[in-house]
Amino acid sequence: IASVVTVEQNSDEAQVRIENIAANHHHMKVSITLDGEDEPIYESAGLMPGQYIEYVRLNQMLPAGTYSATAMFTAYHMEDLSQAGQAAAKITIVAGS
C-alpha cells in the first residue's frame, strides 16, 4: 500500500496502490481505518497473489485535510481460507489535494 494515499477534492476515490505480491503464498484482504475511528473507510475483497489495486472507492467522502490511518492486512491460507495472520501499516491520507 502507498504510505501516502491521495483523494481528489470532492471525491470518494482514493489512489491506494495495494498489492499482494506474486511471491506471497496467501490470499489477502486489506481494510483502512482512520485512527481514532472504529469503522473502516475501505475494505477490499480477497486479493490473490499477484493482484494489484490502484484506485478504490472509500465508504465516505473526506473533507479536505490530512488524516492518520491504519491499513490492516489479513492473510488467509490458500487451501481452506482460514486466517493465517495480520499485519498493520500506518498510512497518511491526503484529501482534497
C-alpha positions as a Markdown table, in Angstrom:
| # | Residue | x | y | z |
|---|---|---|---|---|
| 1 | Ile | 0.0 | 0.0 | 0.0 |
| 2 | Ala | 1.1 | 3.5 | -0.6 |
| 3 | Ser | 2.4 | 5.3 | 2.6 |
| 4 | Val | 0.5 | 8.4 | 1.4 |
| 5 | Val | -2.9 | 7.8 | 0.0 |
| 6 | Thr | -4.4 | 10.6 | -2.1 |
| 7 | Val | -8.0 | 11.5 | -2.5 |
| 8 | Glu | -9.1 | 14.1 | -5.1 |
| 9 | Gln | -11.2 | 17.1 | -3.9 |
| 10 | Asn | -14.9 | 16.3 | -3.8 |
| 11 | Ser | -14.4 | 12.6 | -4.5 |
| 12 | Asp | -14.5 | 9.3 | -2.7 |
| 13 | Glu | -11.9 | 7.7 | -5.0 |
| 14 | Ala | -8.5 | 7.2 | -3.4 |
| 15 | Gln | -5.2 | 6.1 | -5.0 |
| 16 | Val | -4.1 | 3.3 | -2.7 |
| 17 | Arg | -1.7 | 1.1 | -4.8 |
| 18 | Ile | -2.4 | -2.1 | -2.8 |
| 19 | Glu | -0.6 | -5.2 | -4.0 |
| 20 | Asn | -0.5 | -8.8 | -3.0 |
| 21 | Ile | 2.9 | -9.7 | -4.4 |
| 22 | Ala | 3.2 | -12.8 | -6.6 |
| 23 | Ala | 5.7 | -14.4 | -4.2 |
| 24 | Asn | 3.2 | -14.3 | -1.3 |
| 25 | His | 1.5 | -17.7 | -0.7 |
| 26 | His | -1.7 | -16.3 | 0.9 |
| 27 | His | -4.9 | -14.6 | -0.1 |
| 28 | Met | -5.0 | -11.1 | 1.4 |
| 29 | Lys | -7.7 | -8.7 | 2.5 |
| 30 | Val | -7.0 | -5.0 | 3.4 |
| 31 | Ser | -9.0 | -2.6 | 5.5 |
| 32 | Ile | -8.3 | 1.0 | 6.1 |
| 33 | Thr | -9.5 | 2.8 | 9.2 |
| 34 | Leu | -8.9 | 6.4 | 10.3 |
| 35 | Asp | -7.0 | 6.5 | 13.5 |
| 36 | Gly | -9.5 | 7.0 | 16.4 |
| 37 | Glu | -12.4 | 5.5 | 14.5 |
| 38 | Asp | -13.9 | 2.1 | 14.7 |
| 39 | Glu | -15.4 | 1.5 | 11.3 |
| 40 | Pro | -13.2 | 1.1 | 8.2 |
| 41 | Ile | -13.5 | 3.6 | 5.4 |
| 42 | Tyr | -12.4 | 0.8 | 3.0 |
| 43 | Glu | -12.4 | -3.0 | 2.9 |
| 44 | Ser | -11.1 | -4.9 | 0.0 |
| 45 | Ala | -12.3 | -8.2 | -1.4 |
| 46 | Gly | -9.8 | -11.0 | -1.4 |
| 47 | Leu | -6.6 | -10.5 | -3.4 |
| 48 | Met | -4.8 | -13.5 | -4.9 |
| 49 | Pro | -1.0 | -13.4 | -5.1 |
| 50 | Gly | -0.1 | -11.1 | -8.0 |
| 51 | Gln | -3.2 | -9.0 | -7.8 |
| 52 | Tyr | -3.0 | -5.2 | -7.6 |
| 53 | Ile | -5.5 | -2.4 | -6.8 |
| 54 | Glu | -4.6 | 1.1 | -8.0 |
| 55 | Tyr | -7.8 | 3.0 | -7.0 |
| 56 | Val | -10.7 | 2.3 | -4.6 |
| 57 | Arg | -13.9 | 4.0 | -3.5 |
| 58 | Leu | -14.0 | 4.9 | 0.1 |
| 59 | Asn | -17.1 | 4.4 | 2.2 |
| 60 | Gln | -17.3 | 8.1 | 2.8 |
| 61 | Met | -16.1 | 11.4 | 1.4 |
| 62 | Leu | -13.4 | 13.0 | 3.5 |
| 63 | Pro | -13.3 | 16.8 | 4.0 |
| 64 | Ala | -10.1 | 18.4 | 2.7 |
| 65 | Gly | -7.2 | 17.7 | 5.1 |
| 66 | Thr | -4.6 | 15.2 | 6.2 |
| 67 | Tyr | -5.6 | 12.1 | 8.1 |
| 68 | Ser | -3.7 | 9.4 | 10.0 |
| 69 | Ala | -4.9 | 5.9 | 9.3 |
| 70 | Thr | -4.1 | 2.3 | 9.7 |
| 71 | Ala | -4.1 | -0.3 | 6.9 |
| 72 | Met | -4.7 | -3.8 | 8.3 |
| 73 | Phe | -3.6 | -6.7 | 6.1 |
| 74 | Thr | -5.2 | -10.0 | 6.9 |
| 75 | Ala | -3.7 | -13.2 | 5.3 |
| 76 | Tyr | -5.6 | -16.3 | 4.6 |
| 77 | His | -4.3 | -19.8 | 3.8 |
| 78 | Met | -4.9 | -20.7 | 0.2 |
| 79 | Glu | -6.1 | -24.3 | 1.0 |
| 80 | Asp | -9.1 | -23.5 | 3.2 |
| 81 | Leu | -9.1 | -19.7 | 3.5 |
| 82 | Ser | -8.6 | -19.9 | 7.3 |
| 83 | Gln | -6.9 | -16.8 | 8.8 |
| 84 | Ala | -3.1 | -17.1 | 8.7 |
| 85 | Gly | -2.2 | -13.8 | 10.4 |
| 86 | Gln | -2.4 | -10.0 | 10.3 |
| 87 | Ala | 0.0 | -7.0 | 9.9 |
| 88 | Ala | -0.7 | -3.3 | 10.2 |
| 89 | Ala | 0.8 | -0.3 | 8.4 |
| 90 | Lys | 0.5 | 3.3 | 9.4 |
| 91 | Ile | -0.5 | 5.5 | 6.4 |
| 92 | Thr | -1.4 | 9.1 | 5.7 |
| 93 | Ile | -4.5 | 10.1 | 3.7 |
| 94 | Val | -4.4 | 13.5 | 2.0 |
| 95 | Ala | -7.8 | 14.5 | 0.8 |
| 96 | Gly | -8.7 | 17.4 | -1.4 |
| 97 | Ser | -5.2 | 18.0 | -2.9 |
